[in-house]
């Protein structure tokens, strides 16, 4: 595996156009990975935040303890 310094040396040997193309490609790769990561984070947040009552579909629920290590919730609308 190449060290950072070896990669820098190889980069310096490239022409200006090749350096620019390589940097553009790397930035695109990082943007895609960052976008995918952001989408995954957002999905996890949405799944965690939006809890709804299975009886009345209200999102006004709050935690009310655990039973056999399972988080229990109580609906503020129908109180089930």
Rosetta blueprint (number, residue, H / E / L):
1 X L
2 X L
3 X L
4 X H
5 X H
6 X H
7 X H
8 X H
9 X H
10 X H
11 X H
12 X H
13 X H
14 X L
15 X L
16 X H
17 X H
18 X H
19 X H
20 X H
21 X H
22 X H
23 X H
24 X H
25 X H
26 X H
27 X H
28 X H
29 X H
30 X H
31 X H
32 X H
33 X H
34 X H
35 X H
36 X H
37 X H
38 X H
39 X H
40 X H
41 X H
42 X H
43 X H
44 X H
45 X H
46 X H
47 X H
48 X H
49 X H
50 X L
51 X L
52 X L
53 X L
54 X L
55 X L
56 X L
57 X L
58 X L
59 X L
60 X L
61 X E
62 X E
63 X E
64 X E
65 X E
66 X E
67 X E
68 X L
69 X L
70 X E
71 X E
72 X E
73 X E
74 X E
75 X E
76 X L
77 X L
78 X L
79 X L
80 X L
